[in-house]
């Protein structure tokens, strides 16, 4: 399995903290935010990682992470010249993933903090007949996220982005597990009204054409991309 770490974007919601530094290098506890995400790959034994970054702070991230040797990883960098969405960033990693025969890929968003390991979820994915999956967790405010409706076997029935009336309390986290053929489905992906390739649109295509499974994550998880969630993450890590 290969990994893709999505660390693009300019961090507008965290401005002015991000005026001179990439948001993924902001401290969470005693380490840069992106270190927490790299740890998830290390715990899963995934050593070949493509890091997708924007052009604004390329030098900062590359200087901080280097070739990945400090973490026991091999890092490859891809530049997302245009801010065209999470799925748009993933498209840049196609060659990186598909040059490994029959590879699977774990995708992690660089501003999502998981305190518990994803190792068992990775193992379960590799045993599952379904080639595409997301990691979901329960939320007290599901209307803020992509809401996942499941059947009794954790097969996904529907995904709605920030619905006013959520069908469940299960939401998408920033972790996705795909067979390399995901890039074939991405060829039919159109940009949304806001001019981005949306990860939820991709997952809905996979749901319709191939099936999509939800792996349950139990433990603390939060994005850290807003002032409120960034503050929360630091408070939880401190405790």
MARKOL-557833 format. One record per residue (C-alpha): residue in three letters; x, y, z. Coordinates in Angstrom, 3 decimals, decimal comma. Example, Ala and Ser with C-alpha at 12.3 -4.5 7.8 and 13.67 -1.06 7.14 Angstrom:
('ala'; (12,300; -4,500; 7,800));
('ser'; (13,670; -1,060; 7,140));
This chain:
('unk'; (0,000; 0,000; 0,000));
('unk'; (1,127; 3,525; -0,757));
('unk'; (0,142; 6,722; 0,996));
('unk'; (-0,984; 10,145; -0,184));
('unk'; (-0,843; 13,063; 2,243));
('unk'; (-2,830; 16,078; 1,085));
('unk'; (-1,227; 19,235; 2,478));
('unk'; (-2,260; 21,901; -0,005));
('unk'; (-4,392; 24,959; 0,499));
('unk'; (-3,472; 28,358; 1,875));
('unk'; (-5,223; 28,038; 5,226));
('unk'; (-7,519; 31,042; 4,819));
('unk'; (-9,682; 30,005; 7,758));
('unk'; (-6,668; 30,126; 10,084));
('unk'; (-5,446; 33,529; 8,897));
('unk'; (-3,456; 35,426; 10,208));
('unk'; (-1,699; 32,402; 11,748));
('unk'; (-1,036; 31,206; 8,194));
('unk'; (0,184; 34,528; 6,817));
('unk'; (3,834; 33,422; 6,874));
('unk'; (3,642; 29,671; 7,553));
('unk'; (1,899; 26,702; 5,979));
('unk'; (-0,987; 25,617; 8,222));
('unk'; (0,307; 22,045; 8,341));
('unk'; (3,422; 23,304; 10,117));
('unk'; (1,467; 25,028; 12,877));
('unk'; (2,157; 23,411; 16,259));
('unk'; (-0,167; 20,797; 17,692));
('unk'; (1,198; 20,063; 21,123));
('unk'; (4,969; 19,976; 20,820));
('unk'; (5,127; 19,014; 17,121));
('unk'; (4,062; 20,404; 13,760));
('unk'; (0,544; 19,368; 12,773));
('unk'; (1,752; 17,328; 9,801));
('unk'; (3,885; 15,097; 12,057));
('unk'; (0,725; 13,682; 13,621));
('unk'; (-0,476; 12,645; 10,165));
('unk'; (2,868; 11,115; 9,190));
('unk'; (2,663; 9,051; 12,390));
('unk'; (-0,502; 7,387; 11,079));
('unk'; (1,375; 6,132; 8,014));
('unk'; (4,287; 4,943; 10,148));
('unk'; (1,935; 3,002; 12,453));
('unk'; (0,378; 1,314; 9,404));
('unk'; (3,756; 0,358; 7,923));
('unk'; (3,217; 2,539; 4,831));
('unk'; (6,597; 3,982; 3,884));
('unk'; (6,141; 5,371; 0,343));
('unk'; (4,220; 8,630; 0,657));
('unk'; (3,322; 11,304; -1,890));
('unk'; (2,901; 14,700; -0,226));
('unk'; (0,714; 17,040; -2,277));
('unk'; (1,404; 20,678; -1,431));
('unk'; (0,494; 24,110; -2,781));
('unk'; (3,069; 26,471; -4,275));
('unk'; (2,829; 29,093; -1,529));
('unk'; (5,054; 27,472; 1,109));
('unk'; (6,807; 24,680; -0,784));
('unk'; (10,210; 25,492; 0,656));
('unk'; (8,972; 25,428; 4,245));
('unk'; (7,422; 21,976; 3,980));
('unk'; (10,282; 20,422; 2,034));
('unk'; (12,825; 21,875; 4,450));
('unk'; (10,858; 20,563; 7,433));
('unk'; (10,215; 17,049; 6,113));
('unk'; (13,170; 16,450; 3,775));
('unk'; (13,158; 13,082; 2,066));
('unk'; (11,289; 11,476; 4,961));
('unk'; (14,274; 9,542; 6,284));
('unk'; (13,880; 11,071; 9,749));
('unk'; (10,531; 9,272; 10,007));
('unk'; (11,546; 6,054; 8,267));
('unk'; (9,605; 7,124; 5,169));
('unk'; (10,297; 7,841; 1,505));
('unk'; (8,597; 11,079; 0,527));
('unk'; (7,723; 12,262; -2,976));
('unk'; (6,411; 15,789; -3,481));
('unk'; (3,670; 16,878; -5,883));
('unk'; (2,762; 20,537; -6,406));
('unk'; (-0,926; 21,483; -6,662));
('unk'; (-0,626; 24,664; -8,694));
('unk'; (-4,352; 25,438; -8,532));
('unk'; (-6,548; 25,047; -5,472));
('unk'; (-9,006; 22,718; -7,223));
('unk'; (-10,106; 20,538; -4,338));
('unk'; (-9,206; 17,424; -2,398));
('unk'; (-9,942; 15,089; -5,312));
('unk'; (-7,969; 17,428; -7,573));
('unk'; (-4,977; 17,012; -5,284));
('unk'; (-5,365; 13,229; -5,324));
('unk'; (-5,308; 13,234; -9,138));
('unk'; (-1,715; 14,475; -9,004));
('unk'; (-0,644; 11,250; -7,291));
('unk'; (-1,941; 8,888; -9,993));
('unk'; (1,445; 7,943; -11,451));
('unk'; (2,960; 7,605; -7,975));
('unk'; (0,281; 5,098; -6,955));
('unk'; (-0,196; 3,174; -10,192));
('unk'; (3,494; 2,531; -10,903));
('unk'; (3,313; 0,020; -8,043));
('unk'; (1,574; -3,063; -9,455));
('unk'; (-1,939; -3,619; -8,081));
('unk'; (-1,353; -1,062; -5,320));
('unk'; (-3,852; 0,198; -2,805));
('unk'; (-3,609; 3,713; -1,410));
('unk'; (-4,410; 5,334; 1,928));
('unk'; (-5,254; 9,032; 1,598));
('unk'; (-4,981; 11,325; 4,631));
('unk'; (-5,795; 15,013; 4,900));
('unk'; (-2,924; 16,937; 6,436));
('unk'; (-5,085; 18,905; 8,868));
('unk'; (-6,955; 15,930; 10,353));
('unk'; (-5,779; 14,612; 13,701));
('unk'; (-6,373; 10,983; 14,707));
('unk'; (-5,091; 10,107; 18,172));
('unk'; (-5,719; 6,360; 17,780));
('unk'; (-3,972; 4,121; 15,281));
('unk'; (-5,432; 3,293; 11,858));
('unk'; (-3,443; 0,055; 11,637));
('unk'; (-6,386; -2,299; 12,194));
('unk'; (-8,521; -0,371; 9,718));
('unk'; (-5,798; -0,824; 7,089));
('unk'; (-5,720; -4,584; 7,790));
('unk'; (-9,496; -4,836; 7,546));
('unk'; (-9,486; -2,977; 4,230));
('unk'; (-6,918; -5,367; 2,762));
('unk'; (-9,161; -8,333; 3,660));
('unk'; (-12,384; -6,761; 2,413));
('unk'; (-13,847; -7,671; -0,971));
('unk'; (-14,899; -4,049; -1,464));
('unk'; (-12,087; -2,134; -3,166));
('unk'; (-13,072; 1,314; -1,928));
('unk'; (-13,688; 2,603; 1,567));
('unk'; (-13,811; 5,595; 3,827));
('unk'; (-13,192; 5,931; 7,537));
('unk'; (-16,180; 7,201; 9,483));
('unk'; (-16,811; 8,161; 13,076));
('unk'; (-19,714; 9,339; 15,235));
('unk'; (-20,205; 13,085; 15,602));
('unk'; (-22,333; 15,244; 17,868));
('unk'; (-22,661; 17,780; 15,044));
('unk'; (-22,863; 15,732; 11,832));
('unk'; (-24,367; 18,635; 9,884));
('unk'; (-20,854; 20,166; 9,761));
('unk'; (-19,445; 17,251; 7,746));
('unk'; (-20,134; 14,710; 5,030));
('unk'; (-22,804; 12,467; 6,579));
('unk'; (-22,748; 8,737; 5,832));
('unk'; (-25,842; 6,529; 5,815));
('unk'; (-25,069; 2,818; 6,364));
('unk'; (-26,790; -0,543; 6,176));
('unk'; (-26,384; -3,154; 8,918));
('unk'; (-23,158; -4,440; 7,308));
('unk'; (-21,468; -1,013; 7,134));
('unk'; (-21,970; -0,744; 3,393));
('unk'; (-22,614; 2,880; 2,518));
('unk'; (-26,077; 3,765; 1,220));
('unk'; (-25,605; 7,510; 0,762));
('unk'; (-23,279; 10,418; 1,480));
('unk'; (-24,528; 13,983; 1,897));
('unk'; (-22,265; 16,992; 2,333));
('unk'; (-23,269; 19,171; 5,326));
('unk'; (-26,995; 18,339; 5,221));
('unk'; (-29,532; 20,343; 7,210));
('unk'; (-31,220; 17,113; 8,287));
('unk'; (-28,556; 14,386; 8,677));
('unk'; (-29,666; 10,797; 8,092));
('unk'; (-27,172; 9,515; 10,684));
('unk'; (-24,547; 10,659; 13,167));
('unk'; (-21,714; 9,002; 11,183));
('unk'; (-19,434; 11,411; 9,316));
('unk'; (-16,515; 11,102; 6,937));
('unk'; (-13,125; 11,668; 8,486));
('unk'; (-10,101; 12,700; 6,444));
('unk'; (-9,034; 9,130; 5,677));
('unk'; (-9,861; 7,218; 2,475));
('unk'; (-8,765; 3,761; 1,314));
('unk'; (-8,817; 2,990; -2,387));
('unk'; (-7,684; 0,426; -4,911));
('unk'; (-5,510; 2,045; -7,584));
('unk'; (-8,372; 1,817; -10,096));
('unk'; (-9,912; 4,798; -8,284));
('unk'; (-8,111; 6,968; -10,847));
('unk'; (-10,170; 5,417; -13,649));
('unk'; (-13,346; 6,621; -11,937));
('unk'; (-11,864; 10,084; -11,448));
('unk'; (-11,857; 10,613; -15,203));
('unk'; (-15,625; 11,123; -14,996));
('unk'; (-15,418; 13,644; -12,157));
('unk'; (-16,584; 17,191; -12,886));
('unk'; (-15,804; 20,321; -10,919));
('unk'; (-18,407; 21,500; -8,456));
('unk'; (-20,108; 24,900; -8,452));
('unk'; (-17,206; 26,290; -6,444));
('unk'; (-14,708; 25,161; -9,082));
('unk'; (-13,236; 22,174; -7,234));
('unk'; (-13,037; 18,415; -7,664));
('unk'; (-14,866; 17,287; -4,525));
('unk'; (-13,928; 14,127; -2,641));
('unk'; (-17,598; 13,554; -1,776));
('unk'; (-18,492; 13,608; -5,484));
('unk'; (-15,781; 11,019; -6,123));
('unk'; (-17,054; 8,821; -3,299));
('unk'; (-20,588; 9,042; -4,665));
('unk'; (-19,342; 7,844; -8,060));
('unk'; (-17,595; 4,918; -6,364));
('unk'; (-20,737; 4,196; -4,340));
('unk'; (-22,905; 4,088; -7,454));
('unk'; (-20,579; 2,071; -9,672));
('unk'; (-18,508; -0,171; -7,431));
('unk'; (-19,742; -0,007; -3,855));
('unk'; (-18,249; 1,821; -0,886));
('unk'; (-17,571; 0,535; 2,626));
('unk'; (-17,312; 2,461; 5,892));
('unk'; (-14,631; 1,538; 8,420));
('unk'; (-15,481; 2,612; 11,942));
('unk'; (-12,937; 4,720; 13,823));
('unk'; (-13,272; 4,804; 17,608));
('unk'; (-11,248; 7,505; 19,320));
('unk'; (-10,564; 11,208; 19,158));
('unk'; (-10,601; 12,711; 15,681));
('unk'; (-10,914; 16,302; 14,525));
('unk'; (-9,927; 18,507; 11,671));
('unk'; (-7,682; 21,398; 12,718));
('unk'; (-8,456; 23,789; 9,888));
('unk'; (-10,530; 26,401; 11,743));
('unk'; (-9,651; 28,493; 14,810));
('unk'; (-12,181; 26,540; 16,896));
('unk'; (-11,073; 23,071; 15,810));
('unk'; (-7,381; 24,024; 16,002));
('unk'; (-7,915; 25,187; 19,585));
('unk'; (-9,813; 21,982; 20,430));
('unk'; (-7,097; 19,729; 19,028));
('unk'; (-4,420; 21,471; 21,057));
('unk'; (-6,495; 21,262; 24,233));
('unk'; (-7,103; 17,517; 23,764));
('unk'; (-3,440; 16,816; 22,986));
('unk'; (-2,353; 18,837; 26,021));
('unk'; (-4,665; 16,776; 28,278));
